[in-house]
Each structure stands twice: as C-alpha cells, then as structure tokens.
Amino acid sequence: MDSDSIGGRIARLDLDAQIEVAVLKNSTENFKIENKRFRGSELDESEGAIVRCIYKGRGSIVSGNVDRESDIDGLINYAYKLAKNTGSDDFQRRFYGGRPAAATRTRIGGGKSTDFVERLIGGVNRVKNSKTLYSLNSVASKVSVVMSGANSFGIGGDMKAEISMLATEVISKDGSNQGTGSEYSESRNLDDIDVSDNLSSAFGIAKSMLGAKAAPTCNGQLLLDSRAAISFLGSFVSALDGEDVYKKKSFLGNMKNKGVAAKGVCLSEKAEVAGSLYNRSFDDEFVPTTSKDIVRYGVLKGFLHSMYSAEKMRSRPTGNDFSLTRGGISTVNLALRPGRYRFGDMLAKIKRGIYMIETGDEPNEATGDLSAMVSVGYYVENGKILYPVKETMIGANVLDMMRNVTDIGSDKRSMYGITSPSLLIENVKISGRA
C-alpha cells in the first residue's frame, strides 16, 4: 500500500470534506541477552492507519488496524461521519499545501544480518567469566518503519526507514561494592555494530563505578559527557513543542528571539545529512522537513510546529510532527556546533564538580527546573577525577544551565538523531553528603 493507492481510495469515495490518511507499518525483531545468556528473539509486527477529516471547519481524527487495503475506506467513512455530526471546531481549518508530491520518496535501506547473533553470543562468552561481572543484559533490535499517506488535495508521500540498535546494561560487583554501566550503539544494520566494543564499554563503565560514594554538597561545575549532553539537549528541544507553548506548558514559551543560552551555543537542524539514519523528507503530516537554526549564538529562533499548533499560533508548520513514528514533536539531525576545547582542558578547569555520563531524569516541562540523580558520574576536584559518585544529585534550571555553558568541546557523538560535543557548565547545585 503506497501513497498512490491511498490517494486513489480517497478520490473514489468523493466526500465533500478534506481527508488525510497515513498508514504506518512497524516491524521490530529483538535479540535478547538476559543474565549473560542468550534468550532467543522476538518479532513484533503491526500495521495501522490514522485518518483526519475536516468537514465545514469541524474536524475528527480516528485510527485503527489495517488488515486489508479496503479497511481504509471504513476508517475514512467513520472519520467523515464523526466530523459531520460531532466534530470539534478546535481543529486546523485546512490541510496545508506545499508538501511533497506523491512521487517523492524517502528510502533508507538496511541490510540483513548474517552472523550477528553468533557475534553477540561470542562477545558475551568472552566477558561472562570476568571476575567482577555480576550481570549483563543486552537487547539488539532491527526496526523497520514504512509510512505512506495522501490527502484529498493530491499530496502525499512514502517513507521507509531501517535502523539497528544494541543496548547493553552491566552490573559489576566486588564484594559489597557494586557499579552499573550501559552502552548504546546504532547503525544501518546489525552487521555494522561492533559488539565487542559495546559490551566492553558497558563493562568498563560498570567497573569504574565500583567504590562509589556521595559527593560533597556544594555549588560547582558540571562537565557533561557527549552522551549526557545529548540527553540534556533533547530535554531542551522538547520544550519547543508548539502545542505546549500555545497551552503555556513550556518554560520557553515567551523566549522567542531572546537569549536562552551562552553566546557560543549554536543549535541547528538539518533535513538531510550524508549517511544519517534519521534523514526524512517529510514529517508524519507530510509537511516537508527543513534545515533551520534553532538557537543561533545563544538566541532562540523559533518553535517546532505541527499543523495544529501552527494554526493556533498563526505560524507555519515546521515539519517536526512525528506523532506516528516517534510519539510526538521531534527533530531530524539536530546538532550542536562543536567548540575548540579538548576534554582534558575542560576537566582541568573544574575546581569542584561532577563529570557526568548519564542520568535518567528530565526537567519540569513548565518551569525548566531540573533535579537529576547522577546515574553514572565522578567527583572532580582541582582538575582530577577523585572517585565515582552515588546518592548524588545535580540541581539547576535548564535555562540557567544553557546560559552558563562556558566551554564547548571539540569532540562529538551522535545518538537518536542528535549530535553533541561535551559541555562544561558553571554554577550547578551538587547535593550529596553534608
């Protein structure tokens, strides 16, 4: 089922309404390692559709499973009935034009793994008898997403993307001491993932966390490893969701064209990057993706809009609605421009602070306040890493953190469609032992 066939079904029904249909097919195969042993694979497949209808300014949205192509007709008719009889007037007035023609295709091909499971098992076998290795769990995934759609204006598109991932979590123990570590790798296909590097990195981090203790409570500096910086930037960008801004639920709501970061911070989005796993020609509403500045020399340039939020804020959709394929507003190929500082130079500048690799906590969306446990990190004093930390939290406001970025690293890492170097941030509250 492609955009041409969907568009044909919309045209044949000939309804006096605006109709848009998107069909999403997901296929995910997971290979699991649990407690250092291979536990087999699981395959999950699903296909569903979402239909939006506008009838004389009133709208409806319905979704359902699609077993046969003819099921699309039933969903369209149901959406039309709802819009006509009980539809909401809190809806965009029309579906925006200027989207890709049906001939536009995004194709991100993958490859079939031939020996990945053997390499995964072999990698586990090489480390499973290590003296301090207590637990090792990995999930490798092959994900395929196909989306096709069209609307009653004859606009549509097709997208196929494949990505492979390996996520590993390790617990290391030495007597009563325990440390945890994780690693994440992604590539076009499983054959390109270095299993040994992934497993040894997770194990190495876990071993380095043995003997962790609480850091002293103080106001200090925070050095974000590139992985932690990616998580931090993802939280910042999530606050740019136009719908949250419209509903006054975002701490960035009144900050357009104002300084939200240090002057050296330049954050941009590119619709296409050579070799990227996240290139998209259009979003899940078939609005073209665009390359744009998000923060330029510390100044916020704009928000990320779906068609709904764009109309509510009298703006234009920005091609960032990935509600079907990613669960909400998102970016493609987001990147923070690297700086000139080497990691060792930034570490040497820390008088008292934390070098953080990972936290699972996120800021309050409405206020930007962040109180985050340091999942993996180390206490630093006078430029030297002294020990790993536990029972230690960092506290600050995201806007303050962005404005207090003093150094941007020359390194970079890419995960989840975000590329970032390491960041050194001043004036962060560190809460540990008294």
N, C-alpha and C positions, 0 to 999 in steps of 0.2 A: 504494500500500500504506500503510494507516494503522493506528493502534493498535487500532481496532475489528476490522479484518480479521486482524491478528496475534493478538489475543486469541481470536478465533474459531477459528483454527487450533490454538492451544494447547488450547482446550477440547475440540475434536473428537478430538484424539489421546488425551485422557483417561488420562494417565500418572500413576502413583502416586508423583509427585515434584513438587518445586517447580521451575517453569520460568520463566525470564525471557528475552525476546528483544528485542533492539534492532537496528533496521535503519537504516543510515546511507547517504545518497546525497550525493555531493560532485560539484560542477561548478565548474571553475575555467578561466577564459579569461584568458590573459596576452597583453598587447601589449608588444612589446619594442623598445627603442631601444638599439642597440649601436654604439659608436664614432660617435655623433652621427647615425646613420642608422636609419630605421625598418626593422625586420626581420620585420614581419608579426605574426601572432597564433597562439597555440596553445590548443587546447581539450582539457581533460583531464576525463573523467567516470568515476566509479566508483560501484558500489553493493555493499555488503556487509552482513553481519549477524554479531552476536555473541550466542551463546546460553549462558546459565548454567543449571546444573541442580544441585539438591540432592536426593539420594536417601538417606534414613535417616542424615543427618548427614555424608554424603560428597559432595563437590562436584566439578564439572568445568566447564571453560569451553572452548568451541570457536568458531571463526569461519570464515567462508568467503564467497565471492562469491555474489551473488543475481541470477540472470538471470530467473528466474520466481518467482512467489509460492510455488509448490509446493516450491521449493528449501528454504524454511524448515522444512518437515516433515523433510527429510533431516537437516538440522543439529540439530533438536531430538532426533530419534531417536538420532543419534550421540552427542550430549551425554548423553542418558539412559543409553545403553549404557556409556559411559566412567564415569559417576558410579556406576553399579550395580556394575561389575566391578573398576574400578581407581581410583575416585575418591579424591581427597585428603580427609583429615579436617581439614586445616588450612584451613578454609573457614567462612564465616559460617553459623550454624545455620539461619537462615531469612531470607527477603527481608523487609525492614522494611515495615510498613504506613505509613499516614499520608502517602501520596504522592498526586499528582493523580489524579482520576478521568479516565477516557478522554475525557471531554468537554472537559477542559482543553486549551487550545491556546495556544501562543506563536506569534505571527505577526509577523515583522519584514520588511516588504516593501521591495523595492528598485525601481529604475526602469531602463528600458532607455536606454543611452547612444545619443544620436543623432549627435553630432559630436565625440566625444571624441578619436578618432584624428586627425582634422583639427586639433584644438586642440593635441594633443601634438606633431604634426609641425610645426605653426606655431610653437609655443614653442621647439622645438629650432632651427628655422631662424633665429629671431631672435637666438639667442646663439651659434650654432655658429662664427661667424667672429670672435668676440671674441678680442682679441689674446692673452690668456693662457689661453684654454680649450684644454686638450690632449685631454681625453677626457670624454665624457658618456654614461652608461648609465642607462636607466630601465626599470622594469618596472611596468606598470599591470595590476592584476588585478581581475576581477569574480568573486567567490566566492559560491556558493550552497550551503548545507548544509541538508539535510532529514533529520530523525531521527524515527522512530516506533517505538514499542515497547509491550509489555504483558507481564504475568506471570500466573501461574496463580491469583492472588488477585483478578483482575479489575481490576488497577490498571495504568494506562498513560498515555501522553501523546504529543503530536505537536509538533514544533518545526520552523519554517522560518526561516532567517536569511540575509540577503544583506548583503554588505559589499564596498566597492570601495576599492582602495588604489593609491597611486602612490609608488614608492620610487626615488629618484634618487641616483646617485653621480657625482661630478665630480672630475677631476684638473686642476689649474691649474699651468701651468709658465711660468717667466720665466727664461730662460737655464738655469742649473743648479739653480735653485730650483724646488721642487715642493711643492704643497699639495693636500690632499684634503678633500672635504666631502660631506655627504649630507643628504638631507631625506626625510621620510616624511609622507604625508597620507592620511587615510582619511575616508570619508563613506558615506552610504546608497547613493549611486550615483555613477558616474563623472562625470556632468554637474555634480555639486556640487563637484568638486575643482578648485581654482584651479591650473591647470597652470603658468602664468607665475610665480606666487608660489613654487611648489615648485621649479622649475628655477632661478630667480634666487636663492633662498635657498641651495640647494646650491652654486651657483657662487660666491656671496658668501662662504660659509664657506671654500671652497677657496682663493679669492684671499687671504682674511685669514690663511691658514696659510703663505703664501709667506714665506721667510726664517726659518722655524722653527729653533730651536736648543735644546739641552738646558738645562733649568732647573738652578739650583744645588741641590745636596743639602742638605736641611735638614728640621727639624720645622716644619711650617707649618699654614696653614689651607686648607681645600678648599671652594670655592664650586661647588656642583652646579647647573648649569642645570636647568630643569624636566625637560628630556628625559633628562639624566643621572640626575636624581633618580628618574624613573620606572623606569629600569633598575635602580637601586640598591634601590628598594622591591620590585621584582619578585624580586630575589635574596633579599631578607629573607623575603618571604612564601613562597617556595618551600621554605624551611626549616621551615615549619609543616605540611608534609605528614605526616599522622598515621602513615602506614606507615613513613616514615623515622624518626619519633620512636619508634615501637614497636621498631624494629630498632636503635635507638641510633645512627643515622646522621646525626642533626641536631644542630647546635650549640645549638638552642633546646629540646632535649629535656627539661630539668629546670627550665625558666624560666616555667612557667605561674603566673600570679598574682604574678610578680616583675617588678621594674623592668628593662626591656630598652631603654629609650630615655629621652631627656630628658623632663621633666615636661610640656613643651608639645606633645609628639607625640601626636596622636590619629589613629589609622588605622582606618577602618571600611569595611564592605562593605554595599552596598545592592542588594537583589534587583531593584529597578526604579528607573530614573532617567528622567525625561521626555526623550525624544529620543535616548537612548543606543543605540548599536549593539550593546551587549553584554547587554541585558536577557534573562534566562532565568527561566522559571517553575520549572524543574526541571533537575537535572543529568543526566548520561548514565546514571545508575542510577535515574532517575525519582524521586529524592528531591527534595522542594521546596527551592528556594534560599531563603535567609533573610537579612534585614538584621541585621548584628551588628557589635559593636565587636571589633576585633582587638587593637589597642593603645589603651588609654584612659589619657590623662595619663601615658604612659610605661610602664604596666603591661600585660603580655601577658595577654589574657583567655582565650585558648584556641587549639586547633589545628584544622586542616581535615581532616575525616574522610570517607573512603569508607565503604561498609558494612563492608568487611573490617577496616580499621584501627579503626573504631568498636567493633566487637565485641571485637577484641583488647585494646583499652584500656578496655573496659567503659564506653563512652560512647555517643553517638548520632551517626549520620551527619549531616553538616552541609550537604549539598547542594553539595559542591565537587568531586565526581569528574567530570572532563571528559576521561576517558581516550580516548573515542572521537573527540570533536570537537576536542580541543586537545592530546591526548597525555599528560594527567596531571592531578594536583590543580591547581586554579586558582580564581580568584575572579571574581565578576561585579561590575563597577562599584566597584572598590577606590579609595578616595580618602583622601589625607592632608589634614587640615584646614589651610587657609591661615593664615598668620600676619599680622603687621602691618608687616613690613619691606619697603620698596621695594628693588628690585635694586641701585640706586645706593648705598643706605645700607649694604647688606651688603658691596658691593665696597669701600666706603670703610673698612671695619673691618679689611681684610686688611693685615697688616704684611708678611708674606711668604707666598706661597701660590700656588695654582693655581685658575684659573677653568676648569672642565671642562665640555665639552658632550657628549663621547662617549667611551666605552671599550667594547671588546668582551669584556672579561674578567669573570669571575664568581668569587665566593668559594668556598673549600673548604666543601662541604656539612656535613662532620662537625665542623670546627673554627671556621668563620666567618672564617678568615684570608683576606685579600684582598691580592693583589699585581697591580695592574692598570696596563697601559700607557695613557697618555693619548693616545687616538687624535686627538681634537680638543680643544685647550685652550690656555690662555695663562698666562704667568707674570705674577703681580701683586706689586707692592711698594709699600707706603705708599699703598694705595688706588688705584693706577693700573696699568692693563694695559700691560706693557712690550713683550712680544713673544710670538708663538706658540711652542709648545714641541714638540719631538720627542725621541725617545730618553729619555723621562722617565716614571717610574713613581710611583704612589702606593701606599703600604702601610699597612694597619691591619687591625684586627679589626672585623667588621661590628657586633658588639655595642658595641664601644667607639665606633664611628662614630655609631651611633644615640644613644648616651648623651651624645656630645659635640656634638650638634646645639645650636647656640647661637641661631641665628636661622632663622625660617621665613618665606619670602617671601609677599607678598600676591598675587603672580602665580600662574597655574596653566596647565597644559597637559594634554591628555588624549590618550593613545595606548594601544592594546592593552587597553583596558578599565581603565586606571589613570590617575588624575588626581592631579597633584602640583604644588606650587609649587617654587621654588628653595630650596636648603638651604645654610646655612653651618655647616661642621663644623671643630672645633678639633683640634689635636694629631694631624696626619696626617704620616706619613713621606714625604718627597718625595725621590726618588732620580734624580739627573741627573748633571751633571758634578761633579767633586770641588771 
